[in-house]
Amino acid sequence: MTELFSVKGKTALVTGGCRGLGRMISEALVRGGATVYVTSRKAAACEEAAREMSEFGTCLALPGELDTPENVVALAGRFREREQRLDILVNNAGKTWGAPLETFPDSAWPGVMEVNVQAPFTLIRELLPTLRAGGQADRESPARIINIGSVAGETVSRLKAFSYTASKAAIHHLSRELAAELVEDNITVNVIAPGFFPSSMTKHVLQDEAATKEMLRDIPLHRLGTPEDIGGLAIFLCSRAGAYMTGQILAIDGGLSGCR
């Protein structure tokens, strides 16, 4: 059973892996024995997070922006200089924008769609040689791509984050397209669609006691997600236990989408 859920010896890259959901997933993989590269647009924060997680295993900093295709290509190039094989790619870095419909600006679209949709696509394209090498290493254990979506991309959430929710619906469908495209390379593509977890994107809600109570009342399990919740799902998808799954959208939301 231990081997079934093992990620020991695998090499992983987690974008936005220094805080929030990315940090939770990165730490789970590090603790599981994987060599994990984490990215962040802030070099100092990236180095600090890698140092902290290195207490549990091997974690390396790979600072870089994901806000333009050129920056994504550059980040992929720096990774390929260090590693010839990639077993796990987690596209977690994300961007959001919230405003009422009447005042929602056109400027809220390009950056959100770039980081949430185009950057994962470009990074996958640029890292295909290393991902294919990961898939060829063991036919019974494919290379894994996990794109981080959102329950807001599956259900109407009334978040007033129009470009964000549209981008998450887009990454969900793009992931299915990529799953079909990459299956012959022994690379799986799945989506984790989180509900409410403590993160920078929910910070504004959690600072409001009344809003927090209302949010928890709406979640069927009446609690926020924990690092163990999302870390455990990531380990499942990256281990032999998840080797027969591809093209799936896996909601982890306390029942928000499944109990309605």
PASEBA-1860 file (N, C-alpha, C; in nm, 3 decimals):
! residues 260
1> MTELFSVK> 0.082/-0.121/0.000/0.000/0.000/0.000/0.086/0.126/0.000 ~ 0.198/0.122/0.072/0.288/0.237/0.074/0.341/0.268/-0.065 ~ 0.378/0.163/-0.139/0.429/0.181/-0.276/0.321/0.234/-0.369 ~ 0.197/0.194/-0.346/0.087/0.237/-0.432/0.070/0.389/-0.431 ~ 0.096/0.451/-0.318/0.079/0.596/-0.305/0.214/0.669/-0.295 ~ 0.319/0.608/-0.345/0.453/0.667/-0.335/0.483/0.761/-0.452 ~ 0.549/0.873/-0.422/0.604/0.962/-0.525/0.755/0.974/-0.508 ~ 0.812/0.882/-0.431/0.955/0.886/-0.403/1.035/0.872/-0.531
9> GKTALVTG> 1.134/0.957/-0.546/1.222/0.952/-0.662/1.172/1.028/-0.783 ~ 1.051/1.083/-0.776/0.998/1.157/-0.890/1.047/1.302/-0.886 ~ 1.049/1.365/-1.002/1.085/1.506/-1.013/0.960/1.585/-1.049 ~ 0.934/1.691/-0.973/0.812/1.769/-0.990/0.844/1.917/-1.005 ~ 0.757/1.987/-1.078/0.762/2.133/-1.089/0.625/2.186/-1.054 ~ 0.618/2.275/-0.955/0.491/2.332/-0.910/0.497/2.483/-0.929 ~ 0.417/2.538/-1.019/0.416/2.683/-1.037/0.335/2.747/-0.924 ~ 0.381/2.862/-0.880/0.316/2.926/-0.767/0.322/2.836/-0.645
17> GCRGLGRM> 0.433/2.764/-0.630/0.442/2.662/-0.526/0.490/2.712/-0.392 ~ 0.494/2.842/-0.372/0.552/2.897/-0.250/0.449/2.942/-0.147 ~ 0.323/2.947/-0.187/0.220/2.989/-0.091/0.086/2.931/-0.133 ~ -0.010/2.939/-0.043/-0.146/2.895/-0.074/-0.153/2.749/-0.113 ~ -0.240/2.719/-0.210/-0.260/2.581/-0.254/-0.132/2.522/-0.311 ~ -0.054/2.602/-0.382/0.070/2.553/-0.439/0.167/2.508/-0.331 ~ 0.174/2.583/-0.223/0.261/2.546/-0.110/0.212/2.415/-0.048 ~ 0.082/2.400/-0.032/0.027/2.277/0.026/0.063/2.156/-0.058
25> ISEALVRG> 0.049/2.169/-0.190/0.079/2.059/-0.281/0.230/2.033/-0.283 ~ 0.309/2.138/-0.290/0.454/2.122/-0.294/0.505/2.049/-0.170 ~ 0.458/2.091/-0.054/0.505/2.029/0.069/0.465/1.883/0.077 ~ 0.345/1.849/0.030/0.303/1.709/0.029/0.396/1.625/-0.058 ~ 0.432/1.679/-0.176/0.520/1.606/-0.266/0.661/1.594/-0.207 ~ 0.710/1.701/-0.146/0.842/1.696/-0.083/0.844/1.591/0.028 ~ 0.743/1.595/0.114/0.735/1.498/0.224/0.722/1.356/0.170 ~ 0.664/1.342/0.050/0.648/1.210/-0.009/0.774/1.157/-0.075
33> GATVYVTS> 0.879/1.237/-0.080/1.005/1.190/-0.134/1.037/1.237/-0.275 ~ 0.956/1.326/-0.331/0.984/1.380/-0.464/1.084/1.494/-0.454 ~ 1.158/1.516/-0.562/1.239/1.637/-0.576/1.150/1.742/-0.640 ~ 1.126/1.852/-0.568/1.025/1.949/-0.610/1.088/2.085/-0.638 ~ 1.067/2.135/-0.760/1.102/2.271/-0.796/0.978/2.358/-0.778 ~ 0.993/2.472/-0.711/0.881/2.563/-0.692/0.912/2.696/-0.759 ~ 0.809/2.756/-0.818/0.827/2.886/-0.882/0.751/2.994/-0.807 ~ 0.798/3.115/-0.822/0.731/3.234/-0.771/0.788/3.353/-0.845
41> RKAAACEE> 0.707/3.455/-0.863/0.758/3.574/-0.932/0.852/3.653/-0.843 ~ 0.849/3.629/-0.712/0.938/3.698/-0.618/1.051/3.604/-0.580 ~ 1.172/3.636/-0.623/1.286/3.547/-0.603/1.313/3.520/-0.455 ~ 1.308/3.624/-0.373/1.338/3.606/-0.230/1.237/3.514/-0.164 ~ 1.109/3.532/-0.196/1.005/3.447/-0.139/1.021/3.303/-0.186 ~ 1.062/3.287/-0.311/1.082/3.154/-0.368/1.195/3.082/-0.295 ~ 1.306/3.151/-0.276/1.420/3.091/-0.208/1.385/3.056/-0.063 ~ 1.312/3.144/0.004/1.275/3.120/0.143/1.184/2.999/0.155
49> AAREMSEF> 1.083/2.990/0.067/0.991/2.876/0.072/1.064/2.745/0.045 ~ 1.156/2.747/-0.052/1.232/2.626/-0.082/1.318/2.584/0.037 ~ 1.377/2.681/0.104/1.457/2.650/0.224/1.371/2.588/0.331 ~ 1.253/2.645/0.353/1.164/2.593/0.458/1.119/2.451/0.427 ~ 1.083/2.425/0.301/1.036/2.291/0.266/1.148/2.189/0.256 ~ 1.272/2.236/0.241/1.385/2.145/0.236/1.408/2.075/0.369 ~ 1.343/2.123/0.474/1.348/2.056/0.604/1.287/1.916/0.594 ~ 1.196/1.896/0.497/1.125/1.768/0.485/1.176/1.682/0.370
57> GTCLALPG> 1.266/1.736/0.287/1.313/1.661/0.171/1.388/1.755/0.077 ~ 1.373/1.732/-0.053/1.445/1.812/-0.152/1.351/1.908/-0.222 ~ 1.373/2.037/-0.201/1.292/2.142/-0.264/1.386/2.250/-0.317 ~ 1.367/2.288/-0.442/1.455/2.381/-0.509/1.377/2.500/-0.565 ~ 1.434/2.617/-0.555/1.369/2.739/-0.603/1.397/2.761/-0.751 ~ 1.292/2.802/-0.824/1.306/2.836/-0.966/1.222/2.962/-0.990 ~ 1.273/3.079/-0.948/1.195/3.202/-0.960/1.166/3.235/-1.106 ~ 1.051/3.297/-1.130/1.019/3.340/-1.265/0.876/3.386/-1.279
65> ELDTPENV> 0.856/3.482/-1.367/0.723/3.534/-1.396/0.652/3.442/-1.496 ~ 0.520/3.441/-1.490/0.439/3.365/-1.585/0.338/3.456/-1.654 ~ 0.368/3.586/-1.658/0.271/3.683/-1.706/0.278/3.708/-1.857 ~ 0.380/3.655/-1.924/0.389/3.667/-2.070/0.439/3.534/-2.125 ~ 0.407/3.504/-2.252/0.460/3.380/-2.311/0.613/3.375/-2.307 ~ 0.677/3.489/-2.328/0.823/3.492/-2.328/0.880/3.452/-2.193 ~ 0.817/3.498/-2.085/0.864/3.463/-1.951/0.841/3.315/-1.921 ~ 0.730/3.261/-1.970/0.703/3.118/-1.950/0.807/3.034/-2.024
73> VALAGRFR> 0.838/3.072/-2.149/0.938/3.000/-2.227/1.074/3.005/-2.156 ~ 1.107/3.121/-2.100/1.234/3.136/-2.029/1.239/3.047/-1.906 ~ 1.129/3.039/-1.832/1.123/2.954/-1.713/1.142/2.808/-1.751 ~ 1.073/2.765/-1.857/1.087/2.627/-1.904/1.232/2.598/-1.944 ~ 1.296/2.694/-2.007/1.435/2.676/-2.047/1.527/2.658/-1.928 ~ 1.503/2.734/-1.823/1.587/2.720/-1.702/1.565/2.584/-1.638 ~ 1.442/2.533/-1.643/1.418/2.400/-1.587/1.491/2.294/-1.669 ~ 1.483/2.306/-1.801/1.546/2.205/-1.888/1.698/2.207/-1.874
81> EREQRLDI> 1.754/2.319/-1.834/1.898/2.325/-1.810/1.937/2.240/-1.689 ~ 1.842/2.221/-1.598/1.871/2.147/-1.475/1.829/2.000/-1.481 ~ 1.720/1.972/-1.552/1.665/1.837/-1.552/1.632/1.792/-1.694 ~ 1.655/1.665/-1.720/1.621/1.608/-1.850/1.487/1.535/-1.847 ~ 1.435/1.512/-1.726/1.310/1.437/-1.712/1.220/1.509/-1.613 ~ 1.090/1.513/-1.644/0.991/1.570/-1.554/0.878/1.469/-1.538 ~ 0.855/1.428/-1.414/0.750/1.329/-1.386/0.616/1.393/-1.351 ~ 0.622/1.512/-1.289/0.501/1.577/-1.239/0.508/1.726/-1.267
89> LVNNAGKT> 0.408/1.779/-1.335/0.395/1.924/-1.355/0.262/1.968/-1.297 ~ 0.268/2.059/-1.202/0.147/2.114/-1.140/0.137/2.262/-1.179 ~ 0.040/2.294/-1.264/0.015/2.432/-1.305/-0.082/2.495/-1.206 ~ -0.024/2.557/-1.104/-0.104/2.613/-0.995/-0.111/2.765/-0.996 ~ -0.009/2.832/-1.048/-0.005/2.978/-1.042/-0.133/3.037/-1.102 ~ -0.191/3.132/-1.033/-0.318/3.188/-1.080/-0.333/3.335/-1.049 ~ -0.429/3.396/-1.114/-0.456/3.538/-1.097/-0.607/3.560/-1.099 ~ -0.654/3.655/-1.021/-0.797/3.681/-1.019/-0.823/3.831/-1.021
97> WGAPLETF> -0.949/3.866/-1.038/-0.993/4.007/-1.037/-1.141/4.005/-1.004 ~ -1.182/4.088/-0.911/-1.322/4.096/-0.874/-1.375/4.238/-0.878 ~ -1.494/4.254/-0.934/-1.559/4.385/-0.939/-1.704/4.364/-0.985 ~ -1.794/4.454/-0.947/-1.932/4.444/-0.997/-1.936/4.449/-1.149 ~ -2.037/4.388/-1.208/-2.049/4.382/-1.353/-2.043/4.521/-1.417 ~ -2.111/4.617/-1.354/-2.119/4.752/-1.412/-1.983/4.820/-1.423 ~ -1.890/4.783/-1.337/-1.759/4.850/-1.336/-1.645/4.753/-1.368 ~ -1.677/4.631/-1.409/-1.573/4.532/-1.437/-1.496/4.578/-1.562
105> PDSAWPGV> -1.365/4.604/-1.549/-1.292/4.667/-1.661/-1.243/4.567/-1.765 ~ -1.227/4.615/-1.886/-1.168/4.530/-1.991/-1.026/4.489/-1.954 ~ -0.959/4.571/-1.877/-0.821/4.541/-1.839/-0.811/4.420/-1.745 ~ -0.926/4.374/-1.692/-0.927/4.260/-1.601/-0.923/4.127/-1.673 ~ -0.923/4.129/-1.806/-0.927/4.003/-1.883/-0.791/3.952/-1.929 ~ -0.708/4.031/-1.998/-0.588/3.973/-2.059/-0.493/3.907/-1.959 ~ -0.464/3.974/-1.847/-0.369/3.919/-1.750/-0.419/3.791/-1.686 ~ -0.548/3.787/-1.653/-0.606/3.669/-1.590/-0.604/3.550/-1.686
113> MEVNVQAP> -0.644/3.573/-1.811/-0.644/3.464/-1.908/-0.501/3.420/-1.941 ~ -0.408/3.512/-1.942/-0.268/3.477/-1.969/-0.214/3.382/-1.862 ~ -0.227/3.421/-1.737/-0.169/3.341/-1.628/-0.247/3.211/-1.607 ~ -0.379/3.216/-1.615/-0.462/3.100/-1.579/-0.481/3.000/-1.691 ~ -0.466/3.043/-1.816/-0.494/2.952/-1.929/-0.374/2.940/-2.023 ~ -0.327/3.052/-2.075/-0.220/3.044/-2.175/-0.089/2.997/-2.114 ~ -0.056/3.045/-1.994/0.072/3.006/-1.932/0.081/2.855/-1.910 ~ -0.023/2.789/-1.856/-0.014/2.642/-1.845/0.006/2.574/-1.980
121> FTLIRELL> -0.066/2.622/-2.083/-0.050/2.562/-2.216/0.093/2.578/-2.267 ~ 0.145/2.700/-2.256/0.280/2.728/-2.305/0.384/2.647/-2.228 ~ 0.367/2.636/-2.097/0.463/2.562/-2.016/0.461/2.414/-2.052 ~ 0.342/2.358/-2.072/0.331/2.218/-2.114/0.400/2.198/-2.249 ~ 0.373/2.288/-2.342/0.435/2.277/-2.475/0.587/2.280/-2.466 ~ 0.640/2.373/-2.388/0.784/2.390/-2.379/0.852/2.277/-2.302 ~ 0.777/2.212/-2.212/0.836/2.105/-2.131/0.803/1.966/-2.185 ~ 0.745/1.959/-2.304/0.707/1.829/-2.361/0.823/1.730/-2.367
129> PTLRAGGQ> 0.944/1.770/-2.407/1.053/1.671/-2.410/1.079/1.608/-2.274 ~ 1.077/1.689/-2.168/1.104/1.636/-2.034/0.986/1.553/-1.984 ~ 0.864/1.594/-2.016/0.746/1.517/-1.977/0.742/1.383/-2.051 ~ 0.777/1.384/-2.179/0.781/1.259/-2.255/0.887/1.165/-2.198 ~ 0.999/1.221/-2.156/1.102/1.139/-2.092/1.049/1.077/-1.963 ~ 0.970/1.153/-1.888/0.908/1.100/-1.767/0.810/0.988/-1.798 ~ 0.733/1.005/-1.905/0.636/0.903/-1.943/0.700/0.777/-1.996 ~ 0.818/0.789/-2.054/0.888/0.673/-2.109/0.963/0.594/-2.003
137> ADRESPAR> 0.984/0.655/-1.888/1.064/0.590/-1.784/0.996/0.464/-1.730 ~ 0.864/0.464/-1.726/0.788/0.350/-1.671/0.649/0.352/-1.732 ~ 0.619/0.259/-1.822/0.490/0.260/-1.892/0.372/0.246/-1.798 ~ 0.393/0.186/-1.682/0.283/0.169/-1.587/0.268/0.288/-1.493 ~ 0.357/0.384/-1.504/0.349/0.504/-1.421/0.373/0.626/-1.509 ~ 0.267/0.678/-1.571/0.282/0.790/-1.667/0.338/0.916/-1.601 ~ 0.387/1.006/-1.684/0.413/1.141/-1.636/0.277/1.207/-1.609 ~ 0.274/1.298/-1.513/0.146/1.357/-1.471/0.148/1.508/-1.489
145> IINIGSVA> 0.040/1.558/-1.542/0.014/1.702/-1.543/-0.112/1.724/-1.461 ~ -0.103/1.812/-1.364/-0.220/1.853/-1.286/-0.239/2.002/-1.306 ~ -0.351/2.041/-1.362/-0.386/2.182/-1.374/-0.482/2.217/-1.261 ~ -0.457/2.327/-1.196/-0.544/2.369/-1.086/-0.655/2.457/-1.141 ~ -0.777/2.403/-1.137/-0.894/2.477/-1.181/-0.965/2.537/-1.061 ~ -1.095/2.527/-1.060/-1.173/2.579/-0.948/-1.315/2.529/-0.960 ~ -1.379/2.509/-0.845/-1.521/2.477/-0.848/-1.599/2.589/-0.915 ~ -1.543/2.710/-0.913/-1.607/2.824/-0.979/-1.607/2.811/-1.130
153> GETVSRLK> -1.526/2.719/-1.183/-1.528/2.692/-1.326/-1.629/2.586/-1.365 ~ -1.694/2.526/-1.265/-1.793/2.420/-1.288/-1.934/2.463/-1.249 ~ -1.944/2.549/-1.150/-2.075/2.594/-1.101/-2.079/2.747/-1.099 ~ -2.197/2.802/-1.098/-2.213/2.948/-1.088/-2.195/2.989/-0.942 ~ -2.095/3.070/-0.917/-2.057/3.099/-0.779/-2.096/3.239/-0.733 ~ -2.132/3.326/-0.826/-2.166/3.465/-0.794/-2.052/3.537/-0.721 ~ -1.929/3.512/-0.765/-1.813/3.574/-0.703/-1.784/3.714/-0.758 ~ -1.849/3.750/-0.869/-1.821/3.876/-0.938/-1.675/3.881/-0.984
161> AFSYTASK> -1.622/3.762/-1.017/-1.485/3.751/-1.070/-1.497/3.690/-1.209 ~ -1.552/3.768/-1.300/-1.598/3.714/-1.429/-1.484/3.657/-1.514 ~ -1.372/3.726/-1.520/-1.261/3.674/-1.600/-1.200/3.551/-1.533 ~ -1.197/3.549/-1.401/-1.141/3.435/-1.328/-1.224/3.309/-1.350 ~ -1.355/3.319/-1.331/-1.439/3.200/-1.347/-1.437/3.151/-1.491 ~ -1.436/3.242/-1.587/-1.426/3.202/-1.728/-1.293/3.133/-1.755 ~ -1.186/3.183/-1.695/-1.054/3.122/-1.717/-1.048/2.982/-1.660 ~ -1.115/2.959/-1.546/-1.112/2.826/-1.486/-1.196/2.727/-1.567
169> AAIHHLSR> -1.309/2.771/-1.621/-1.384/2.685/-1.712/-1.300/2.651/-1.834 ~ -1.222/2.748/-1.880/-1.136/2.727/-1.997/-1.026/2.625/-1.968 ~ -0.961/2.636/-1.853/-0.853/2.542/-1.822/-0.908/2.402/-1.801 ~ -1.031/2.391/-1.753/-1.093/2.259/-1.740/-1.106/2.192/-1.877 ~ -1.160/2.265/-1.974/-1.180/2.205/-2.105/-1.046/2.185/-2.178 ~ -0.957/2.282/-2.165/-0.825/2.267/-2.226/-0.756/2.142/-2.174 ~ -0.773/2.112/-2.047/-0.710/1.995/-1.988/-0.762/1.866/-2.051 ~ -0.891/1.862/-2.081/-0.946/1.744/-2.148/-0.886/1.730/-2.288
177> ELAAELVE> -0.872/1.842/-2.357/-0.812/1.840/-2.490/-0.668/1.788/-2.483 ~ -0.593/1.838/-2.385/-0.454/1.797/-2.371/-0.443/1.651/-2.328 ~ -0.536/1.606/-2.246/-0.534/1.465/-2.204/-0.546/1.374/-2.325 ~ -0.638/1.407/-2.416/-0.655/1.326/-2.536/-0.531/1.335/-2.626 ~ -0.469/1.452/-2.631/-0.353/1.473/-2.717/-0.230/1.397/-2.667 ~ -0.215/1.389/-2.536/-0.091/1.338/-2.478/-0.097/1.194/-2.432 ~ -0.212/1.131/-2.447/-0.226/0.994/-2.395/-0.128/0.898/-2.461 ~ -0.098/0.917/-2.589/-0.004/0.827/-2.657/0.140/0.848/-2.610
185> DNITVNVI> 0.167/0.961/-2.544/0.300/0.986/-2.488/0.312/0.935/-2.345 ~ 0.207/0.866/-2.297/0.205/0.817/-2.159/0.214/0.932/-2.059 ~ 0.139/1.036/-2.089/0.128/1.153/-2.001/-0.019/1.172/-1.969 ~ -0.055/1.176/-1.842/-0.193/1.201/-1.803/-0.211/1.347/-1.770 ~ -0.333/1.396/-1.791/-0.367/1.535/-1.759/-0.498/1.535/-1.683 ~ -0.496/1.584/-1.561/-0.616/1.594/-1.479/-0.623/1.732/-1.415 ~ -0.740/1.764/-1.364/-0.763/1.894/-1.300/-0.807/1.872/-1.156 ~ -0.747/1.946/-1.066/-0.799/1.959/-0.930/-0.878/2.089/-0.925
193> APGFFPSS> -1.005/2.079/-0.889/-1.093/2.197/-0.883/-1.128/2.224/-0.736 ~ -1.049/2.308/-0.670/-1.072/2.334/-0.527/-1.193/2.423/-0.503 ~ -1.250/2.406/-0.385/-1.347/2.500/-0.334/-1.273/2.602/-0.247 ~ -1.322/2.622/-0.125/-1.263/2.725/-0.039/-1.154/2.666/0.051 ~ -1.032/2.717/0.033/-0.917/2.686/0.115/-0.858/2.817/0.164 ~ -0.786/2.817/0.277/-0.716/2.939/0.318/-0.610/2.975/0.214 ~ -0.621/3.090/0.154/-0.524/3.134/0.053/-0.539/3.284/0.033 ~ -0.453/3.340/-0.050/-0.461/3.484/-0.077/-0.592/3.520/-0.145
201> MTKHVLQD> -0.648/3.425/-0.222/-0.772/3.454/-0.294/-0.895/3.453/-0.204 ~ -0.885/3.390/-0.086/-0.999/3.389/0.007/-0.972/3.476/0.130 ~ -0.856/3.541/0.133/-0.818/3.619/0.249/-0.919/3.728/0.282 ~ -0.971/3.793/0.177/-1.064/3.903/0.200/-1.194/3.855/0.264 ~ -1.234/3.732/0.234/-1.355/3.675/0.294/-1.328/3.635/0.439 ~ -1.214/3.570/0.463/-1.182/3.519/0.596/-1.157/3.631/0.696 ~ -1.128/3.751/0.647/-1.110/3.865/0.737/-1.244/3.922/0.784 ~ -1.352/3.879/0.721/-1.486/3.926/0.756/-1.559/3.812/0.826
209> EAATKEML> -1.581/3.826/0.956/-1.640/3.719/1.036/-1.778/3.679/0.984 ~ -1.861/3.776/0.950/-1.995/3.745/0.901/-1.989/3.672/0.767 ~ -1.900/3.719/0.679/-1.885/3.655/0.547/-1.832/3.513/0.561 ~ -1.741/3.492/0.658/-1.686/3.358/0.681/-1.795/3.263/0.729 ~ -1.877/3.309/0.822/-1.986/3.224/0.872/-2.083/3.188/0.762 ~ -2.113/3.284/0.676/-2.204/3.257/0.564/-2.143/3.156/0.467 ~ -2.012/3.172/0.440/-1.943/3.079/0.351/-1.944/2.938/0.407 ~ -1.912/2.923/0.535/-1.908/2.790/0.597/-2.047/2.728/0.603
217> RDIPLHRL> -2.149/2.812/0.617/-2.287/2.761/0.619/-2.326/2.703/0.483 ~ -2.270/2.759/0.377/-2.303/2.712/0.242/-2.226/2.587/0.202 ~ -2.115/2.558/0.271/-2.036/2.439/0.239/-2.098/2.320/0.312 ~ -2.141/2.216/0.242/-2.206/2.104/0.309/-2.126/2.043/0.425 ~ -1.994/2.036/0.414/-1.913/1.982/0.524/-1.878/2.088/0.629 ~ -1.921/2.213/0.606/-1.911/2.322/0.704/-1.768/2.349/0.752 ~ -1.671/2.338/0.662/-1.534/2.375/0.697/-1.457/2.408/0.570 ~ -1.343/2.475/0.590/-1.252/2.501/0.478/-1.170/2.376/0.450
225> GTPEDIGG> -1.113/2.372/0.329/-1.019/2.265/0.298/-0.889/2.283/0.373 ~ -0.816/2.174/0.393/-0.689/2.176/0.466/-0.575/2.135/0.374 ~ -0.450/2.159/0.417/-0.336/2.110/0.338/-0.341/1.960/0.314 ~ -0.387/1.884/0.414/-0.395/1.739/0.398/-0.497/1.701/0.290 ~ -0.606/1.777/0.279/-0.708/1.747/0.179/-0.651/1.757/0.038 ~ -0.594/1.871/0.006/-0.548/1.891/-0.131/-0.414/1.820/-0.155 ~ -0.330/1.814/-0.052/-0.204/1.742/-0.066/-0.227/1.593/-0.090 ~ -0.325/1.538/-0.019/-0.356/1.396/-0.037/-0.408/1.365/-0.176
233> LAIFLCSR> -0.491/1.454/-0.230/-0.543/1.433/-0.365/-0.431/1.442/-0.468 ~ -0.340/1.537/-0.448/-0.226/1.550/-0.540/-0.138/1.424/-0.536 ~ -0.111/1.373/-0.417/-0.031/1.251/-0.404/-0.100/1.136/-0.476 ~ -0.232/1.123/-0.459/-0.307/1.017/-0.529/-0.288/1.028/-0.680 ~ -0.307/1.148/-0.735/-0.298/1.167/-0.879/-0.157/1.142/-0.932 ~ -0.055/1.166/-0.851/0.083/1.155/-0.896/0.144/1.018/-0.870 ~ 0.077/0.932/-0.797/0.130/0.801/-0.762/0.070/0.695/-0.853 ~ 0.112/0.569/-0.832/0.056/0.459/-0.911/-0.095/0.446/-0.889
241> AGAYMTGQ> -0.143/0.491/-0.774/-0.286/0.482/-0.745/-0.369/0.561/-0.846 ~ -0.313/0.667/-0.901/-0.386/0.751/-0.996/-0.343/0.733/-1.140 ~ -0.270/0.625/-1.169/-0.210/0.608/-1.302/-0.311/0.581/-1.412 ~ -0.433/0.539/-1.376/-0.532/0.501/-1.477/-0.635/0.610/-1.499 ~ -0.606/0.732/-1.453/-0.699/0.844/-1.466/-0.640/0.951/-1.555 ~ -0.718/0.998/-1.650/-0.677/1.114/-1.730/-0.801/1.182/-1.785 ~ -0.789/1.313/-1.804/-0.901/1.391/-1.856/-1.012/1.416/-1.755 ~ -0.980/1.406/-1.625/-1.082/1.419/-1.522/-1.075/1.553/-1.449
249> ILAIDGGL> -1.192/1.603/-1.409/-1.203/1.723/-1.325/-1.243/1.675/-1.186 ~ -1.154/1.689/-1.089/-1.178/1.637/-0.955/-1.205/1.753/-0.860 ~ -1.330/1.770/-0.821/-1.367/1.875/-0.727/-1.329/1.834/-0.587 ~ -1.269/1.926/-0.513/-1.240/1.904/-0.372/-1.288/2.029/-0.300 ~ -1.416/2.025/-0.262/-1.486/2.148/-0.224/-1.582/2.131/-0.108 ~ -1.567/2.023/-0.032/-1.657/2.004/0.083/-1.800/1.978/0.046 ~ -1.824/1.941/-0.081/-1.961/1.911/-0.125/-2.032/2.024/-0.196 ~ -1.962/2.136/-0.219/-2.027/2.252/-0.283/-2.089/2.218/-0.417
257> SGCR> -2.016/2.143/-0.499/-2.068/2.112/-0.631/-2.145/1.981/-0.634 ~ -2.105/1.884/-0.553/-2.165/1.751/-0.560/-2.293/1.735/-0.483 ~ -2.319/1.824/-0.388/-2.437/1.809/-0.302/-2.548/1.908/-0.339 ~ -2.541/1.962/-0.461/-2.644/2.056/-0.503/-2.721/1.999/-0.621
END
